[in-house]
Amino acid sequence: IGIRELGALTMWVRSVVGRHFNVSFVANLPAPCIDMHGNMRLPVPNSNMSISDAIKLRGWCIHETSHPMYQPAGFDILRNNPMKEDSPLGFIFNMLMDVHCETMRYLDWPGDGKALSEYGAVLGHELTPKIAKSVKTADDAYLKTLALLYACITAESKWNVGMAISFADLFAHIVPKDMVTLGDEVLHKFKLTERLVDNPQDETSQSIFDLAKEIYAFLYDKDPEDEIGKGKSKGEGKDEKDGKKGKEKG
């Protein structure tokens, strides 16, 4: 990637993201992040950036701008329902919000959906070896997060072909078959494909959180309310699509 292309990418990032956040580029930043004050930090584009890096950067920007566009009350939900950093309920909510915002972005802007599919392809190839390694020592709780991941990827697979293909080997050969079956059950039982689109903007975040609680109760056979109020506010958000929680939203 040449200097001109990187310059164009930076201008594009500012023009798209700047409408929603105060953008800054930070050297050696492994992933983007957003805080509750509207500050967004992104990795610095540079001449050493690969095609995959550029695809990820573009995908991150489209993804992150989609949250405030389609889930304006998302931070409020997280502030009002503080959970532990490793809360399964928090992971479920984050994943559902990701599917919703990306799918709505695709429906409104098919070209952005194509870019997100390319981003999904890169992300899947990067995360599959890491997840495969962790499966070897995983407990039941972690494996159920993979079932949810399978359900979410499948829910957007009709348009996010890149992500579906890049994770295909993981679910075909590495994740236990019963977890894939469980993921299919979640997908159909809770009608994820239908319930993660077409919600009124002012109700979307709450309806998705309610859905997350339903799925949590099903997967873990526990009261989701017991997960709430145990941690600091997660209003700062999450890291990438691997479900890891953080002090900032990424």
N, C-alpha and C positions, 0 to 999 in steps of 0.2 A: 504494500500500500504506500503510495507516494504522499508527499507533503500536501499537494493540492487536494487529494482525496481526503486526507485527514482534516484539512481545513474546512472542507465542505461538510464532513461529518460533524465537526464541532459546531458549525453554524446551524446545521440541522437540529442538533441536540438542543441548542439554546432556543431555537425558534419553536420547537415542540414543547419542551419541558418548561421553558421559561414562563409560559402562561400560567403554570401552576406552582412552580417552586423557584426559590433562589438557587441558581445552579453554580456549583464550583467543581473544578476538576482537581483531583488530588493524586499525586504520584504514588505508585505502588499500592493503590487501593484494590483489594481482591474482589470486591463486589460493591454495587451501589448501595446507598442507604439514604433514608429520609427521616428527619426528626419531626416532632409534633409542631414545630414552628415554621414548617414549610421550607426547610433547607435541604437541598438534595446534593449529595456528593457523588461524583462519578470518577472512574479511573481516567487518568490523563491519556488521551490519544497521542501516540508517538510513532515514529518511523519504524519501531521494532514491532508494532502491533501486527498480528497475523490477520488473515481473513476471518478466522474463527473469532478472534478478539473483537473485531469490528461488528460481526454479526451479533455477538453477545451484547455489546454496548448498545447497538440499535434496539435489540429486543428488550433490554432492561428499560430503556427510555420509554418505549411504547407501553410496556407492562406497567411501569410505575405511574405514568400519567393517566392510565385507565382507572386506577383506584379512585382518585378524587372525582373523576368524571362520572363514574357509575355507582360509587359507594361513598357519597359525601359524609355519611355518619359513621364510617368505619372506625375512625379513631375514637369517637365517643363511646362506641360499644366496648372497645378494648379498655378505655379508661374506667368505665363504669362496671366492668366485670374483670377485675384483676385476677390473673392466674399465675401459677408458677411457670418458670421459664420452660420446663419440660412437660408442661401439661398436654396430655393427649387431646383434650377438648380444644386447646389453643391451636394445636397442629391441624385439627379437622377444620376449624373455622378459617385458618389461613389458606388451606388448600381449596376450600369451597369458594372463598373470595377470589382467589387467583383464577379459577376456572370461569367464574362469572364475569370478572372484568375483562379477561382476554376474549371470551366468547362474544360479549357485547361489542367490544372493539372491532372484532372481525365482522360482525353483522352490520355495523355502521360504516366500517372502512375495510373492505376486503383486501386492499393492498397491505394494510397493517397486519391483517391476519396471515398473509403470506410471509411477511417478515418475522412474525411470531413463530410460524411453523419452522422457518430456517433456524431461528434461535432455539426452538425446542429440540431440533436435531442435534445441534452442538451440545446443548445441556445434557441430553440423554447419553451421548457418547462419553461425556466427562463424568457423569454421576454413576453410570452403570458399574464400572469397576469398584468404585468406593462402596456402593450399596452391596455388591456381591461379596466383598470382603467382610462387611459387617454382618451379613446374614449368617455366617458360620458360627457366630457366638450370640446371635440375637435371642432375646426372650420373647414370650408370647405378645407382650404389649407392643414391642417394636414391630413384630411381624404384622400386627394388625394395622399399623400405620402404612405398611406396604400394601395391604389390601385396599386401604383408602386411596393410596397413590394410584393403584391400578384402576380403581373406579373413576377417579378424577381424569386421568389421562384418557380413558376410554370415552368419558362423557364429551370430551372435546376432540376426539379422534377424527370425526367426520371432516373437520376443516384443518385441524392441527396434525397433519399427516406426518410431518417431520418428527415431532415428539413421539407419536405412536410407534413409528418404525424404529426410532433409536432406542426405545425402551423395550421393544418386542422380545429381544433375546433374554433380557432380565426376567421377564415374566414367563417366558416359555421354558427356560432351563434352570433358573437360579432360585427364584422365589418359590417356596413350597406350594404345591398344587392346591392345597386346601385354602391357602390365603388368596390365591387367584379366584377360586370359587367363591370365597367370602366377598371379595371385591365385586364380583358380578352380582352377587345378591344385594349388596349395598346399592349398586348402580340402579338396579331395577326396582327394588323394594321402595327406595326413596325417590325414584324418578328424577335422578340428578339432571339428565339432559333437559327435561322440561322445567324443573324448579330453579335452575340456575340461569334462566333468561326471563325477560319480559316482566320483571318486577318493577313497580313504580320506584323512582329514585329515592323518594323520601322514606320508603319502607324497606329498601333492598338490604341494607346492612343488618337490620333487626331480623328480617325473615331468614337471612342466611345463618345468622347466629342461632335462631330457633331450630333450623334444619341441622346445624352442627350438634346441638344438644340431643336431638332425636337420634342421630347416627352414633354419637358417643354412648348413649344409653343402650343401643343395640349391640355395639361392638364390645363394650366392656361390662355390660350388665350392672352399671352403677348409676347413681343419681348425678346428673351433670352439675346440679347446683352445689354439690360437695366440692367441685373443682374451683368454684368461683370464690374470690375473697381470700385466697391463700397466698397470693404473691403480690409483688409490686405491680403497678399498672402496666399492662402490656401495650398501652397506647402508642408506645414508641415503635412497636411493630415487630418485624421479622427479617431474617436473612433470606437467601435465595429459596428456590423451590424445593430444597431438600428438607424444609420444615424446621430447621434449626431456629431457635428463638434468639432474639438479640435486643439490645436497647434501642435500636433504630430499625426502621422499616426498609427492607431491601427487596 
